[in-house]
């Protein structure tokens, strides 16, 4: 839905529903590209686990057929569940997602970069994906920003398994990480 600055709906009664996976689709973040197209990210269930999900809509709310597969992209990042939690647009139009991927090490920071047509960017990390193990059991990226020099900054949490089991009052650590894409 779209709203005026005062909160009034621009298109009363109009909404766009998009099925991304088999079931349990979650839209988490939205951005408006310079051409007026809307990009929405989150995660979707593929039948056995969750994957990063991305959709692009034209300014009138239709799925953009020039993006991904009919306007939609589903990307497995790690071995198990993958949750996109935030998105940033680069100045060249590429889209960068941040979240976390479940791996043999637990949950790790996960990034993915897509070209303007919705394909994982092969020059970023390993085939468009970066997974960063910070040394704890539960690492999760929740926010992303692109600096003016193009560097990617990601913020999230780091919580170790021992703290989790003890239910420590100290809780998870706050993490900010500036990322260079590498395998």
Secondary structure, DSSP 8 states (H G I E B T S, - for coil): --B-TTS-BSSTT-------SSEEEEEEEEEE-TTS-EEEEEEEE-SSSEEEEEEEE-TTS-B-TTTTBTTEEEE--SSS-EEEEEEEE-TTS-EEEEEEEEETTEEEEEEEEE-TTS-B-TTTTBTTEEEE--SSSEEEEEEEEE-TTS-EEEEEEEE-HHHHHHT-TT--EEEEEEE----
